[in-house]
Amino acid sequence: ATATIPGFEDESDDSSISPKPDALALFNPVFDKSPDGFGYERVKDRWREFSPLHNLGKGVPPAIVFLGTRDPLLPVPTAASFKRRMNEAGTRCDVWAYKDQGHAFFNYCNGSNPYFNATIYEADRFLSLLGYLDGEPTLQNKAVEATRL
């Protein structure tokens, strides 16, 4: 939300330091706070203020998004809508949808979860393409089925 929603700075904040990130690596992000999205009950009438999907515009940082095709909290069509709106705002947005995976499918990094390495590998590649990391990713990208939207 700090990347898309202005106006929530505190008077005591150091305004010489922007809270806006230069790039986003989003793992199962909540884009839509509308009545049709996730988390509406937390923000209710103020959903439009807090909904990144509804606050995209020029200057939003580039993003890479990871989700599972069976995530009940972040449907693929919502991620596709986010990507489309990001592109319309002139911002790069890469979306990776991992087949038959649910919410937080990549969370376990005990060496036996190929999705952890696959998502971190793609995040590294993305950040390298933007100039924030040097060199190729050092992780091994184990073969998993994913679609780049």
N, C-alpha and C positions, 0 to 999 in steps of 0.2 A: 504494500500500500504506500510506503514512503516514496516509491518510484513514480506513482501516478497521482497521488492526492495531496494537493497543497493546502495550507491553511491551518494545520494543527500544531504549529510550532508554539513552544512556550516562550513567554516574554524573557525568561532567564537563559534561553538557549543562546549559544554563541553563533550569531548569524553569519559569521565569516566562514563557518563550516557547514556545508550542505549535507542534509541527511539523505539526499538522493543518491543512490548507487550508480556506478558507471556501467554496470552490466548485471543481469539477473540470471541465476541458475535456479530454476523453480521445480521443486519436486512435489508433486501432488498439490499445486497451489489452489487456493480459493480465489477464483476470479470474479465470481458472480454472487453478490450479496443481495440480489433482488428477491422478491417473493418466490421466484422460480429457482433460485440458487441455493447455496449452502450457507447457513449462518444468519439468515434473515432474522430469526427470532432474537438474536443478540443485539441487532442494531435497529430493527423495526423501521420506524418512519424515517430514520436517517440513513437507510440503506444506500441511497444514491451517493451520499458523501463518502461512503466506505467501500464501494464496489469498484475494484480496479477495472473490470470489464467496461464500466460505464464512465470511466474517467481517463481514457486513453487519448493522447493528443501529441502534438509535435514536442520532441524533446524527451519522450519516454525512452529509457535505455534499452539496448538490445537484450533479448531474452532467449534462453533455451528452456524448454519445458519437458518434463518427464511424467508420464502417467500410464496406467494400465488400461487396457480396453474394457476391463470389467470393474472399474472403479466406480462404486455407486455414488461417491461424493463429487467426482469430477468427470462428468460424461465427455466422451470424445467430441461430440458436437460443440460443447462449451469451449473446449480447447481450440477447436478449429475456428470458432467465432473470435476468440482472443487473438489468434494468429492473423486472421483477416483484418481485424481492427488495428492491430499493431502495424501491419503492412500498409494499410490505408494512411496511417499516421507517419509513414516514411521510416519505420523502424524494423530492423531485422528481428524475426522471431522464428526459431526452429522448434518444432514440436515432434517429440518421439512418443509413439503409442506402442506399448509392449503387449503383444498378443496374449490374451487370456489371463492377464495379471490384474489383481485387485489393488486396493489402496495400500500404499507403503510397501510394495513388493520388493523394493531395493534395499530395505533398511538393515539387513543383516550382513555384516562384513566379517564373517568368521571363516572366510576362505571357500565356503561351499555355496555361496549365493552368486551365480553368474550375473545376475541383474545389478548387483552392487557395482561390480567392475565395469559392466557395459555402460551404465549411466554415468559413472565418474569418468570413464574414458571419453565419452561424448562431450561431457562438460569441459574436460581438459582441452579437447580439440576446439571447441567453440571459443573458449577463452584465449587459446593460442591464435586463432584466426582474428580475434579482435585486438591482439597485441598485448594481452595481459599476462600471458605465460610464454616462456621460451621453450622451443624444442617440441619433440613428439611426446605424447603421453607415455609414462613408464609402466602403467598397468597393462596387463594382458586383457584384451577384450574377448571374452569367451562368447562363442556364437549363441545368440538368443534371437528370437523372432520379434522384430520391431518394424514399424512403418514410420517413415518420416512424412508428416503431413505437409 
